[in-house]
Amino acid sequence: MDRGCRAGHYDAARPVYRSRRYRGKTVRPTKPDIDAATAEAWAKDAYGIQAQATPLPGEVDRNFYLCGAGNHRYVFKISPIGVLPEIEGQIAVLTHLETTDVRDITPRIVRGIHGEELVEVESSTGDRFLTRITEFFEGVELAQCSADTTNLWHQLGTALGRLDVALQTFDHPSTRRHSVWDLARVLELEPLLDAVAPEHRPFVKTGLDRFRERVLPHLDQLRRSVIHNDANDYNVLVHESGPNDAELAGIIDFGDMLHTITVAELAIACAYSMLDRSDPWLVASRLTEGYEIQNALTPVERGLLPDLIVGRLCNSLLMSAQARLASPDDEYLTISERPAAALLKRLIMNPHPRSTDDILAIRHRHLGRNLSVSYREPLKIVRGEGACLFDHQGNRFLDLVNNVCHVGHCHPRVVEAGQRQMEMLNTNSRYLHDALTEYVVRLTAAMPDRLSVCFLVCTGTEANDLALRLARAHSRRREILVLDHAYHGHSPSLVEISAYKCEGPGGEGLAEHANKLPCPDVYRGKYRGPDAGTDYVAEVQSAIERLRSSGRTPGAFMAESLLGCGGQIILPNGFLGGAHAAMREAGGVCIADEVQVGFGRVGTHMWAFESMGGTPDIVTMGKPIGNGHPLAAVVTTPEIAASFDTGMEYFNTFGGNPVSCAIGLAVLDVIETEDLQSHALAMGERMKRGLDELTDRHELIGDVRGQGLFLGVELVSDRESRHPAGHEADETVEHMKTLGFLLSTDGPDHNVIKIKPPLVLTAEDVDATIQAFDESLSLVGGER
């Protein structure tokens, strides 16, 4: 950013723990006492630059910002003679870097009128000084950047990787000096431990002990080279192109350059960048990912990186302690070290997250073996935002299959509502509180008028289990009609009526009171023509008659308003309304399972049963209702609720607690204020159009179906026979993952790719998804 002729990217308020001030004044010569007028004269006489000088802060050098004719700008450094070796090293490294591919991100030397990189000058008092000038970098210090820096960490890692590769062929005697900022020698500072603030001392000691135990034995296995050694956020300059975007501009100040372990470069950058971050390891992962693109770490370096980061924080706090010994009354020292101390404590108390292999091994030992993981190479997800998930390496994935985080992962309004209520009160529903009553009023207001009584529970399984109890209490019958391939939950009462589970691997078959109807699938089901809805309703009526003839009358019909696990099935026209009418005529109760598809996902209506013409007596909700928080609900008629009031209390310890209700209200607010139902319709139509277009190019696609943002793509190996292409569906999902798109398969033949993303999916997300599908299907189709 162009700030005109004024000093810009330096800041006198630089935090002490990020500077080199800890070396102490005894190891540095006195800073030259030179005024701006003298600096202007020397710049003109020695370099031929006529410019206005503005003082800049500096610890050893007297620094000036020069702004000359034509808005040419420079940094003018005046140093005492005593630091000649170090200055010569800095001049040498900048001269070297000018010949490499990092010259665009490192300072360029301005030579004197006789071609010198370093010019010796004399003051009016006879004192002699060394001067040098570099071009001024456009940009602001990363520490002062107001833009979102999320995407910057990868750029910084890449830049440091490039820099270290360029420095592999550089050496200078000054880089071989002893330095208190040599991370490889941090244990030499241990005598300062007693000077560390008592509240920080245990964590510094633990960090040093870890360094001794984990790093020290492997130091001789680590690569060594010259590194910048101080990539803090005051030595990194960025361009701000907007409030949500910043790009790396350059890396300055090679005053701490050192020949040491190469991986220290990355560890130091991580230690600074992780300060005050909500997810510090995500920042470190992004930095590391970028660094390794240019300069791959060895396995030993990668394994020691967390302990080296901790070591750098210990280094900072030990040098801060030394500075406090020299200036015991300087309160700023205590204030400025707090972020480093807080991060060190956090990393000591919560060490670097376990590797994927470690996690899988622990899951294998301590979790049930029938709990699966997604993808051949499982993802370790550490953060979510909007429609995206991020893994532990900082990779971004578009989440196209999570119908739980309905209004977007970690929606700030939902998060804030839960946090605020948690800080105030969380108790059970036997106490009166406004959140409960407000929520049930809002929730039932979104339902047809006759559905006005609400029960709040924690999961979709609890909701469906309770719905069965309500239906049985009202009809006084156990017989139930269910659809083939349906799934309603994992409790015993639901597994035994869910063909998807009980007739699958490990299942024991349908319960005697469960009566299975054909899945109303118009693509590969029993009936496929324009009258399929009527034909499937006739199956309901026939089942009722068969039961009556055997003396068993059904008490309920239970169906998902759109089948998810059954293969993203969109019910044929007239089926749900006709089935409900037939069941109600038989004296039974109709249950609409909206656990997966409710809350505006279908776009045209708030509830999928409305779009299907259904008229249920009981509606169950879960998954999206709390945007990831364990909340679920059952809504029914006053008559059915009265039948359930038998004298036995129904109480759910956590159902209807204030925090859950606050979150539920926030979800309803977001759906309304962000118009997510209409958005789901528009994005769903856009997605379906794109998928339909792909059908013309890819023979693998047998059918594209869906409503709103509930879609399915069924893959077949032959369109005429409709033979399911389950393997190809799996391969497509795996390849989509490599492109950054998360999907899964389902259906009885596991050949249907499910698309049910958070409703905040954008048009750009949709178009990118179609493009990725096109690439993946081309690859997979070519393998057949």
NUDO-719090 format. One record per residue (C-alpha): y, z, x. Coordinates in pm, whole numbers. Layout:
! NUDO-719090
- Y / Z / X;
...
END
This chain:
! NUDO-719090
- 0 / 0 / 0;
- 345 / -92 / 132;
- 569 / 209 / 156;
- 861 / 41 / 336;
- 1031 / 180 / 644;
- 929 / 543 / 628;
- 657 / 761 / 765;
- 355 / 747 / 548;
- -2 / 827 / 643;
- 49 / 1150 / 837;
- 80 / 1495 / 687;
- 217 / 1807 / 852;
- 29 / 2021 / 600;
- -304 / 1919 / 749;
- -563 / 2198 / 694;
- -628 / 2393 / 1010;
- -1006 / 2382 / 989;
- -990 / 2003 / 998;
- -778 / 1980 / 1309;
- -828 / 2027 / 1681;
- -595 / 2327 / 1688;
- -887 / 2564 / 1749;
- -908 / 2463 / 2110;
- -626 / 2705 / 2168;
- -294 / 2648 / 2340;
- -428 / 2744 / 2682;
- -642 / 2433 / 2710;
- -365 / 2192 / 2619;
- -37 / 2119 / 2804;
- 290 / 2186 / 2627;
- 395 / 1920 / 2377;
- 688 / 1710 / 2508;
- 1026 / 1812 / 2368;
- 1165 / 1468 / 2295;
- 1411 / 1376 / 2018;
- 1414 / 1061 / 1805;
- 1707 / 903 / 1993;
- 1524 / 929 / 2324;
- 1209 / 786 / 2167;
- 1408 / 491 / 2031;
- 1556 / 424 / 2375;
- 1218 / 438 / 2549;
- 1059 / 209 / 2287;
- 1335 / -45 / 2347;
- 1339 / -22 / 2726;
- 964 / -1 / 2789;
- 823 / -210 / 2504;
- 1109 / -427 / 2388;
- 1091 / -274 / 2040;
- 1417 / -189 / 1870;
- 1335 / 44 / 1587;
- 1430 / 360 / 1401;
- 1216 / 658 / 1503;
- 1097 / 922 / 1257;
- 909 / 1228 / 1388;
- 543 / 1267 / 1298;
- 328 / 1577 / 1347;
- 104 / 1609 / 1650;
- -74 / 1887 / 1836;
- -36 / 1773 / 2198;
- 151 / 1444 / 2171;
- 506 / 1403 / 2047;
- 461 / 1131 / 1786;
- 708 / 902 / 1614;
- 690 / 644 / 1341;
- 883 / 332 / 1442;
- 1025 / 93 / 1184;
- 1185 / -213 / 1333;
- 1331 / -546 / 1234;
- 1127 / -750 / 991;
- 963 / -431 / 871;
- 741 / -421 / 1182;
- 600 / -72 / 1215;
- 435 / 121 / 1493;
- 316 / 463 / 1602;
- 475 / 581 / 1930;
- 293 / 857 / 2120;
- 452 / 1054 / 2405;
- 211 / 1271 / 2605;
- 234 / 1513 / 2897;
- 108 / 1382 / 3229;
- -170 / 1645 / 3229;
- -378 / 1463 / 2969;
- -393 / 1134 / 3161;
- -776 / 1110 / 3177;
- -813 / 1152 / 2800;
- -532 / 907 / 2727;
- -684 / 655 / 2962;
- -1008 / 696 / 2770;
- -831 / 632 / 2439;
- -657 / 325 / 2581;
- -988 / 200 / 2719;
- -1174 / 241 / 2391;
- -905 / 66 / 2186;
- -900 / -216 / 2439;
- -1278 / -240 / 2412;
- -1274 / -236 / 2031;
- -1023 / -521 / 2022;
- -1309 / -742 / 2144;
- -1553 / -630 / 1872;
- -1590 / -686 / 1499;
- -1428 / -350 / 1419;
- -1084 / -458 / 1542;
- -981 / -491 / 1178;
- -1033 / -118 / 1111;
- -919 / 40 / 1440;
- -568 / 68 / 1589;
- -442 / -215 / 1806;
- -249 / -148 / 2124;
- 105 / -278 / 2167;
- 162 / -351 / 2534;
- 476 / -284 / 2732;
- 720 / -549 / 2851;
- 513 / -589 / 3167;
- 179 / -599 / 2983;
- 88 / -232 / 3035;
- -116 / -36 / 2779;
- 25 / 292 / 2915;
- 386 / 327 / 3032;
- 516 / 621 / 3235;
- 874 / 729 / 3153;
- 1118 / 990 / 3283;
- 1347 / 1215 / 3078;
- 1706 / 1305 / 3160;
- 1577 / 1634 / 3303;
- 1341 / 1458 / 3540;
- 1021 / 1533 / 3346;
- 769 / 1252 / 3337;
- 558 / 1151 / 3037;
- 302 / 895 / 2935;
- 377 / 668 / 2639;
- 173 / 428 / 2433;
- 225 / 237 / 2110;
- -20 / 116 / 1848;
- 38 / -94 / 1540;
- 96 / 101 / 1222;
- -190 / 94 / 970;
- -107 / 27 / 607;
- -261 / 282 / 374;
- -274 / 649 / 296;
- -488 / 922 / 442;
- -807 / 971 / 250;
- -703 / 1335 / 204;
- -394 / 1219 / 14;
- -570 / 949 / -188;
- -522 / 997 / -562;
- -758 / 716 / -664;
- -1124 / 764 / -752;
- -1309 / 775 / -419;
- -1660 / 737 / -566;
- -1710 / 392 / -418;
- -1541 / 475 / -89;
- -1817 / 681 / 69;
- -2048 / 383 / 111;
- -1762 / 188 / 268;
- -1685 / 471 / 510;
- -2051 / 499 / 610;
- -2068 / 125 / 672;
- -1747 / 135 / 879;
- -1875 / 422 / 1093;
- -2204 / 243 / 1143;
- -2016 / -68 / 1261;
- -1800 / 146 / 1487;
- -2093 / 318 / 1651;
- -2268 / -13 / 1715;
- -1949 / -139 / 1879;
- -1930 / 177 / 2092;
- -2285 / 141 / 2222;
- -2154 / -79 / 2505;
- -1860 / 147 / 2588;
- -1835 / 441 / 2825;
- -1557 / 624 / 3008;
- -1549 / 932 / 3231;
- -1324 / 1116 / 2984;
- -1595 / 1100 / 2717;
- -1830 / 1302 / 2937;
- -1606 / 1610 / 2933;
- -1710 / 1948 / 2800;
- -1579 / 1993 / 2445;
- -1602 / 2276 / 2197;
- -1639 / 2002 / 1935;
- -1962 / 1869 / 2083;
- -2203 / 1924 / 1795;
- -2499 / 1914 / 2031;
- -2360 / 2227 / 2203;
- -2255 / 2425 / 1896;
- -2479 / 2717 / 1996;
- -2249 / 2780 / 2294;
- -1992 / 2905 / 2042;
- -2222 / 3180 / 1912;
- -2028 / 3453 / 2102;
- -1745 / 3392 / 1852;
- -1970 / 3494 / 1561;
- -1832 / 3848 / 1544;
- -1483 / 3707 / 1493;
- -1588 / 3515 / 1180;
- -1472 / 3669 / 852;
- -1738 / 3920 / 733;
- -1795 / 3735 / 405;
- -1870 / 3412 / 592;
- -2054 / 3553 / 893;
- -2408 / 3571 / 744;
- -2397 / 3204 / 647;
- -2266 / 3095 / 988;
- -2542 / 3299 / 1153;
- -2806 / 3141 / 931;
- -2668 / 2796 / 1009;
- -2681 / 2861 / 1383;
- -3033 / 3000 / 1355;
- -3143 / 2686 / 1173;
- -2982 / 2473 / 1441;
- -3167 / 2668 / 1708;
- -3500 / 2644 / 1526;
- -3483 / 2293 / 1387;
- -3242 / 2086 / 1594;
- -3251 / 2226 / 1946;
- -3619 / 2142 / 2010;
- -3551 / 1778 / 1924;
- -3215 / 1716 / 2093;
- -3376 / 1511 / 2370;
- -3521 / 1277 / 2103;
- -3180 / 1188 / 1962;
- -2992 / 878 / 2072;
- -2672 / 937 / 2267;
- -2359 / 725 / 2289;
- -1982 / 746 / 2263;
- -1870 / 830 / 1909;
- -1536 / 881 / 1735;
- -1642 / 1243 / 1670;
- -1377 / 1331 / 1410;
- -1402 / 1112 / 1099;
- -1222 / 1362 / 880;
- -1020 / 1260 / 579;
- -695 / 1268 / 777;
- -832 / 1015 / 1027;
- -951 / 774 / 757;
- -695 / 548 / 593;
- -743 / 378 / 258;
- -573 / 123 / 34;
- -520 / 235 / -325;
- -543 / -67 / -554;
- -535 / 138 / -872;
- -619 / 480 / -1017;
- -990 / 400 / -1017;
- -1024 / 206 / -696;
- -966 / 255 / -325;
- -1079 / 56 / -23;
- -1116 / 167 / 337;
- -830 / 45 / 557;
- -901 / 194 / 897;
- -1014 / 476 / 1125;
- -756 / 630 / 1357;
- -717 / 901 / 1626;
- -977 / 869 / 1901;
- -857 / 1190 / 2065;
- -1187 / 1369 / 2004;
- -1401 / 1075 / 2122;
- -1707 / 1204 / 2306;
- -2037 / 1095 / 2456;
- -2289 / 1297 / 2258;
- -2572 / 1258 / 2006;
- -2499 / 945 / 1801;
- -2605 / 1095 / 1469;
- -2326 / 1352 / 1506;
- -2086 / 1079 / 1391;
- -2251 / 1066 / 1051;
- -2303 / 1443 / 1030;
- -1935 / 1511 / 1099;
- -1819 / 1253 / 845;
- -2055 / 1400 / 587;
- -1937 / 1756 / 654;
- -1575 / 1660 / 585;
- -1646 / 1428 / 294;
- -1867 / 1681 / 115;
- -1589 / 1942 / 97;
- -1481 / 2031 / -257;
- -1722 / 1781 / -413;
- -1916 / 1860 / -729;
- -2220 / 1678 / -590;
- -2189 / 1698 / -211;
- -2533 / 1560 / -137;
- -2456 / 1250 / -340;
- -2154 / 1190 / -116;
- -2371 / 1241 / 193;
- -2632 / 1003 / 55;
- -2375 / 731 / -5;
- -2233 / 774 / 343;
- -2579 / 764 / 497;
- -2680 / 458 / 299;
- -2373 / 270 / 419;
- -2415 / 387 / 778;
- -2777 / 276 / 795;
- -2690 / -76 / 685;
- -2517 / -115 / 1021;
- -2690 / 143 / 1240;
- -3029 / 259 / 1114;
- -3119 / 619 / 1187;
- -3444 / 708 / 1355;
- -3685 / 924 / 1151;
- -3594 / 1226 / 1366;
- -3221 / 1170 / 1317;
- -3263 / 1130 / 945;
- -3470 / 1446 / 920;
- -3219 / 1655 / 1119;
- -2906 / 1527 / 943;
- -2882 / 1815 / 690;
- -2902 / 2075 / 967;
- -2646 / 1886 / 1175;
- -2407 / 1885 / 880;
- -2450 / 2261 / 853;
- -2398 / 2285 / 1229;
- -2064 / 2107 / 1206;
- -1945 / 2346 / 936;
- -2047 / 2639 / 1158;
- -1854 / 2475 / 1443;
- -1540 / 2460 / 1227;
- -1564 / 2820 / 1114;
- -1630 / 2950 / 1465;
- -1324 / 2769 / 1600;
- -1124 / 2898 / 1305;
- -1233 / 3247 / 1408;
- -1107 / 3179 / 1761;
- -774 / 3064 / 1622;
- -749 / 3381 / 1416;
- -797 / 3590 / 1729;
- -495 / 3413 / 1879;
- -291 / 3437 / 1557;
- -421 / 3734 / 1355;
- -124 / 3733 / 1115;
- -155 / 3366 / 1019;
- -272 / 3383 / 656;
- -298 / 3005 / 643;
- -598 / 3015 / 874;
- -791 / 3217 / 616;
- -685 / 2993 / 329;
- -760 / 2668 / 509;
- -1115 / 2762 / 609;
- -1225 / 2843 / 255;
- -1350 / 2494 / 159;
- -1567 / 2476 / 473;
- -1700 / 2828 / 411;
- -1772 / 2749 / 45;
- -1962 / 2433 / 137;
- -2157 / 2610 / 409;
- -2260 / 2883 / 166;
- -2364 / 2623 / -88;
- -2573 / 2432 / 163;
- -2735 / 2749 / 296;
- -2813 / 2881 / -52;
- -2920 / 2538 / -182;
- -3064 / 2344 / 111;
- -3086 / 1970 / 120;
- -3288 / 1852 / -179;
- -3653 / 1787 / -117;
- -3777 / 1439 / -33;
- -3946 / 1227 / -296;
- -4283 / 1281 / -129;
- -4231 / 1658 / -128;
- -4140 / 1658 / -496;
- -4441 / 1451 / -590;
- -4668 / 1684 / -394;
- -4523 / 1992 / -566;
- -4550 / 1828 / -907;
- -4914 / 1749 / -828;
- -4982 / 2113 / -744;
- -4776 / 2293 / -1004;
- -4729 / 2063 / -1304;
- -4986 / 1932 / -1545;
- -5155 / 1617 / -1419;
- -5094 / 1441 / -1752;
- -4717 / 1440 / -1691;
- -4639 / 1091 / -1565;
- -4348 / 953 / -1362;
- -4170 / 625 / -1412;
- -4212 / 332 / -1172;
- -4445 / 274 / -880;
- -4185 / 414 / -647;
- -4047 / 705 / -851;
- -3675 / 758 / -870;
- -3509 / 1085 / -781;
- -3214 / 1091 / -1019;
- -2934 / 1331 / -929;
- -2641 / 1227 / -1147;
- -2554 / 1046 / -1466;
- -2230 / 899 / -1593;
- -2174 / 680 / -1897;
- -2456 / 428 / -1920;
- -2555 / 478 / -1557;
- -2786 / 697 / -1352;
- -2760 / 755 / -976;
- -3043 / 840 / -740;
- -3034 / 1073 / -441;
- -2932 / 785 / -216;
- -2634 / 702 / -433;
- -2788 / 389 / -586;
- -2650 / 306 / -929;
- -2883 / 208 / -1214;
- -2789 / 83 / -1558;
- -2991 / 298 / -1797;
- -3122 / 66 / -2067;
- -3394 / 291 / -2203;
- -3242 / 636 / -2257;
- -3177 / 688 / -2625;
- -3124 / 1060 / -2564;
- -2787 / 1052 / -2386;
- -2653 / 870 / -2688;
- -2278 / 881 / -2618;
- -2323 / 841 / -2243;
- -2460 / 1058 / -1967;
- -2249 / 1369 / -1909;
- -1981 / 1267 / -2158;
- -1687 / 1490 / -2061;
- -1610 / 1590 / -2419;
- -1968 / 1700 / -2480;
- -1993 / 1879 / -2146;
- -1664 / 2060 / -2203;
- -1766 / 2170 / -2554;
- -2090 / 2321 / -2428;
- -1926 / 2493 / -2131;
- -1645 / 2636 / -2341;
- -1880 / 2782 / -2602;
- -2123 / 2912 / -2339;
- -1839 / 3106 / -2179;
- -1753 / 3264 / -2513;
- -2073 / 3331 / -2706;
- -2431 / 3220 / -2747;
- -2646 / 3408 / -2995;
- -2877 / 3340 / -3287;
- -2812 / 3215 / -3638;
- -2852 / 3554 / -3804;
- -2490 / 3623 / -3712;
- -2207 / 3440 / -3880;
- -2019 / 3196 / -3664;
- -1799 / 2898 / -3739;
- -1978 / 2646 / -3521;
- -2298 / 2665 / -3728;
- -2131 / 2626 / -4065;
- -1895 / 2355 / -3944;
- -2182 / 2160 / -3796;
- -2409 / 2162 / -4099;
- -2113 / 2060 / -4319;
- -2037 / 1767 / -4086;
- -2400 / 1664 / -4044;
- -2489 / 1667 / -4413;
- -2165 / 1483 / -4494;
- -2304 / 1188 / -4296;
- -2612 / 1180 / -4523;
- -2664 / 1046 / -4876;
- -2535 / 1305 / -5125;
- -2878 / 1427 / -5235;
- -2968 / 1530 / -4878;
- -2758 / 1843 / -4844;
- -2970 / 2127 / -4702;
- -3012 / 2155 / -4327;
- -3251 / 2332 / -4090;
- -3157 / 2339 / -3722;
- -3427 / 2341 / -3456;
- -3455 / 2245 / -3088;
- -3672 / 1935 / -3055;
- -3786 / 1631 / -3250;
- -4138 / 1771 / -3254;
- -4013 / 2093 / -3413;
- -3818 / 1890 / -3667;
- -4115 / 1676 / -3769;
- -4348 / 1975 / -3776;
- -4108 / 2152 / -4010;
- -4076 / 1837 / -4222;
- -4455 / 1847 / -4279;
- -4431 / 2210 / -4388;
- -4149 / 2126 / -4629;
- -4340 / 1833 / -4777;
- -4655 / 2038 / -4823;
- -4464 / 2325 / -4979;
- -4302 / 2094 / -5232;
- -4595 / 1865 / -5316;
- -4864 / 2130 / -5265;
- -5080 / 1860 / -5099;
- -5194 / 1794 / -4741;
- -5282 / 1426 / -4769;
- -5032 / 1208 / -4587;
- -4981 / 836 / -4535;
- -4877 / 726 / -4186;
- -4836 / 398 / -4002;
- -5061 / 264 / -3731;
- -4915 / 301 / -3379;
- -4666 / 563 / -3501;
- -4563 / 864 / -3294;
- -4406 / 1177 / -3445;
- -4446 / 1451 / -3183;
- -4675 / 1648 / -2954;
- -4764 / 1956 / -3160;
- -5121 / 1970 / -3300;
- -5001 / 1900 / -3653;
- -4823 / 1583 / -3535;
- -5063 / 1451 / -3272;
- -5338 / 1441 / -3534;
- -5132 / 1215 / -3762;
- -4981 / 998 / -3484;
- -5215 / 706 / -3417;
- -5020 / 624 / -3100;
- -5152 / 952 / -2954;
- -5468 / 1057 / -3131;
- -5626 / 710 / -3114;
- -5523 / 656 / -2754;
- -5664 / 790 / -2426;
- -5778 / 1150 / -2465;
- -5725 / 1143 / -2841;
- -5967 / 1279 / -3100;
- -5881 / 1043 / -3381;
- -5679 / 1091 / -3696;
- -5711 / 1412 / -3893;
- -5908 / 1390 / -4215;
- -5593 / 1430 / -4425;
- -5411 / 1151 / -4238;
- -5442 / 806 / -4392;
- -5341 / 516 / -4173;
- -5156 / 211 / -4301;
- -5122 / -119 / -4111;
- -4823 / -130 / -3881;
- -4564 / -349 / -4057;
- -4527 / -579 / -3757;
- -4424 / -928 / -3866;
- -4489 / -1080 / -3521;
- -4852 / -985 / -3457;
- -4937 / -764 / -3755;
- -5166 / -822 / -4053;
- -4890 / -996 / -4251;
- -4636 / -1224 / -4085;
- -4475 / -1448 / -4345;
- -4154 / -1419 / -4548;
- -4333 / -1199 / -4802;
- -4465 / -960 / -4538;
- -4256 / -672 / -4674;
- -4414 / -704 / -5018;
- -4760 / -737 / -4866;
- -4718 / -421 / -4660;
- -4587 / -230 / -4965;
- -4902 / -339 / -5144;
- -5100 / -170 / -4864;
- -4917 / 155 / -4945;
- -4995 / 121 / -5313;
- -5361 / 41 / -5240;
- -5393 / 346 / -5016;
- -5249 / 567 / -5290;
- -5495 / 426 / -5542;
- -5791 / 472 / -5306;
- -5698 / 837 / -5256;
- -5655 / 892 / -5630;
- -5992 / 739 / -5701;
- -6148 / 988 / -5459;
- -5963 / 1280 / -5617;
- -5710 / 1313 / -5336;
- -5347 / 1245 / -5409;
- -5110 / 1197 / -5113;
- -4835 / 1451 / -5073;
- -4617 / 1261 / -4827;
- -4541 / 931 / -4661;
- -4402 / 967 / -4311;
- -4262 / 680 / -4107;
- -4016 / 610 / -3832;
- -3734 / 406 / -3979;
- -3787 / 169 / -3684;
- -4101 / 210 / -3474;
- -4032 / 286 / -3108;
- -4363 / 360 / -2938;
- -4526 / 108 / -3169;
- -4333 / -166 / -2988;
- -3971 / -165 / -3110;
- -4082 / -275 / -3456;
- -3817 / -377 / -3708;
- -3961 / -317 / -4055;
- -3980 / -622 / -4283;
- -3733 / -654 / -4567;
- -3819 / -442 / -4866;
- -4094 / -244 / -4697;
- -3935 / 99 / -4650;
- -3766 / 106 / -4990;
- -4084 / -15 / -5161;
- -4301 / 236 / -4975;
- -4067 / 521 / -5068;
- -4066 / 413 / -5432;
- -4447 / 396 / -5441;
- -4486 / 739 / -5284;
- -4226 / 899 / -5508;
- -4398 / 750 / -5814;
- -4719 / 914 / -5693;
- -4543 / 1251 / -5682;
- -4521 / 1264 / -5305;
- -4239 / 1325 / -5059;
- -4089 / 1060 / -4829;
- -4006 / 1159 / -4471;
- -3785 / 940 / -4254;
- -3832 / 1007 / -3883;
- -3491 / 925 / -3728;
- -3556 / 1112 / -3404;
- -3519 / 797 / -3195;
- -3302 / 568 / -3404;
- -3039 / 774 / -3584;
- -2669 / 837 / -3529;
- -2538 / 482 / -3547;
- -2775 / 311 / -3305;
- -2857 / 31 / -3549;
- -2489 / -53 / -3577;
- -2471 / -143 / -3945;
- -2535 / 212 / -4065;
- -2535 / 568 / -3937;
- -2907 / 599 / -4015;
- -3175 / 336 / -3967;
- -3339 / 418 / -4303;
- -3017 / 303 / -4471;
- -3036 / -35 / -4300;
- -3398 / -62 / -4416;
- -3321 / 26 / -4779;
- -3507 / 356 / -4758;
- -3446 / 655 / -4984;
- -3610 / 951 / -4808;
- -3641 / 1307 / -4935;
- -3651 / 1453 / -4584;
- -3484 / 1319 / -4271;
- -3563 / 1442 / -3921;
- -3332 / 1406 / -3620;
- -3360 / 1481 / -3250;
- -3303 / 1311 / -2911;
- -2946 / 1168 / -2952;
- -2824 / 1452 / -3172;
- -2734 / 1668 / -2870;
- -2684 / 1396 / -2607;
- -2951 / 1555 / -2391;
- -2907 / 1914 / -2508;
- -3216 / 2054 / -2691;
- -3099 / 2021 / -3049;
- -3274 / 1876 / -3354;
- -3242 / 1900 / -3731;
- -3413 / 1849 / -4064;
- -3208 / 1758 / -4371;
- -3357 / 1762 / -4717;
- -3280 / 1805 / -5086;
- -3201 / 2140 / -5249;
- -3519 / 2108 / -5455;
- -3747 / 2071 / -5157;
- -3565 / 2348 / -4972;
- -3617 / 2573 / -5275;
- -3991 / 2499 / -5273;
- -4002 / 2611 / -4909;
- -3836 / 2941 / -4994;
- -4162 / 3123 / -5062;
- -4060 / 3462 / -4933;
- -4163 / 3390 / -4573;
- -3849 / 3362 / -4362;
- -3797 / 3054 / -4152;
- -3616 / 3162 / -3835;
- -3577 / 2967 / -3513;
- -3460 / 3175 / -3216;
- -3249 / 2901 / -3062;
- -3200 / 2669 / -3358;
- -2838 / 2668 / -3470;
- -2705 / 2871 / -3178;
- -2329 / 2840 / -3115;
- -2363 / 2634 / -2798;
- -2596 / 2381 / -2959;
- -2371 / 2350 / -3261;
- -2062 / 2303 / -3043;
- -2239 / 2025 / -2857;
- -2361 / 1869 / -3182;
- -2007 / 1867 / -3318;
- -1878 / 1707 / -2998;
- -2139 / 1431 / -3027;
- -2033 / 1358 / -3385;
- -1669 / 1356 / -3275;
- -1736 / 1108 / -2996;
- -1937 / 876 / -3221;
- -1645 / 872 / -3464;
- -1345 / 862 / -3229;
- -1498 / 602 / -2996;
- -1633 / 399 / -3290;
- -1973 / 384 / -3125;
- -2156 / 266 / -3434;
- -1951 / -54 / -3451;
- -1975 / -84 / -3075;
- -2355 / -61 / -3095;
- -2355 / -344 / -3347;
- -2135 / -567 / -3130;
- -2321 / -497 / -2806;
- -2658 / -529 / -2978;
- -2566 / -868 / -3120;
- -2444 / -980 / -2777;
- -2764 / -860 / -2613;
- -2985 / -1028 / -2870;
- -2799 / -1358 / -2839;
- -2846 / -1350 / -2464;
- -3216 / -1268 / -2496;
- -3266 / -1540 / -2756;
- -3114 / -1790 / -2512;
- -3360 / -1677 / -2246;
- -3646 / -1757 / -2484;
- -3574 / -2125 / -2439;
- -3615 / -2094 / -2061;
- -3902 / -1848 / -2028;
- -4240 / -1909 / -2192;
- -4326 / -1545 / -2128;
- -4097 / -1435 / -2410;
- -4290 / -1434 / -2734;
- -4046 / -1246 / -2953;
- -3702 / -1088 / -2940;
- -3626 / -839 / -3212;
- -3392 / -555 / -3284;
- -3105 / -397 / -3468;
- -2792 / -282 / -3292;
- -2886 / -129 / -2959;
- -3252 / -88 / -3049;
- -3424 / -401 / -2923;
- -3758 / -519 / -2797;
- -3871 / -816 / -2591;
- -4239 / -892 / -2637;
- -4403 / -1084 / -2354;
- -4705 / -1305 / -2412;
- -4916 / -1521 / -2183;
- -4950 / -1784 / -2456;
- -4708 / -1829 / -2742;
- -4962 / -1991 / -2974;
- -5230 / -1722 / -2941;
- -4968 / -1450 / -2879;
- -5193 / -1296 / -2619;
- -5009 / -989 / -2485;
- -4877 / -1014 / -2127;
- -4888 / -646 / -2037;
- -4909 / -702 / -1661;
- -4612 / -936 / -1667;
- -4413 / -686 / -1871;
- -4481 / -416 / -1612;
- -4384 / -650 / -1327;
- -4062 / -746 / -1505;
- -3967 / -382 / -1548;
- -4042 / -310 / -1182;
- -3831 / -603 / -1064;
- -3545 / -511 / -1296;
- -3545 / -171 / -1130;
- -3493 / -332 / -788;
- -3187 / -504 / -935;
- -3050 / -175 / -1070;
- -3166 / -186 / -1433;
- -3397 / 77 / -1586;
- -3638 / -26 / -1861;
- -3986 / 63 / -1981;
- -4266 / -88 / -2183;
- -4447 / 24 / -2494;
- -4643 / -100 / -2791;
- -5020 / -92 / -2842;
- -5066 / -350 / -2565;
- -4778 / -219 / -2350;
- -4625 / -566 / -2341;
- -4298 / -489 / -2520;
- -3994 / -416 / -2305;
- -3782 / -154 / -2476;
- -3402 / -171 / -2477;
- -3232 / 138 / -2620;
- -2944 / 236 / -2392;
- -2659 / 483 / -2439;
- -2419 / 341 / -2695;
- -2137 / 317 / -2438;
- -2295 / 5 / -2287;
- -2021 / -250 / -2212;
- -2008 / -626 / -2255;
- -2020 / -658 / -1876;
- -2333 / -442 / -1873;
- -2495 / -664 / -2134;
- -2415 / -985 / -1948;
- -2543 / -839 / -1621;
- -2862 / -733 / -1798;
- -2923 / -1084 / -1931;
- -2869 / -1229 / -1585;
- -3111 / -977 / -1432;
- -3368 / -1052 / -1702;
- -3334 / -1422 / -1626;
- -3399 / -1363 / -1255;
- -3687 / -1122 / -1315;
- -3864 / -1341 / -1571;
- -3828 / -1640 / -1340;
- -3991 / -1445 / -1060;
- -4267 / -1295 / -1274;
- -4330 / -1616 / -1465;
- -4369 / -1801 / -1137;
- -4643 / -1560 / -1031;
- -4867 / -1645 / -1325;
END
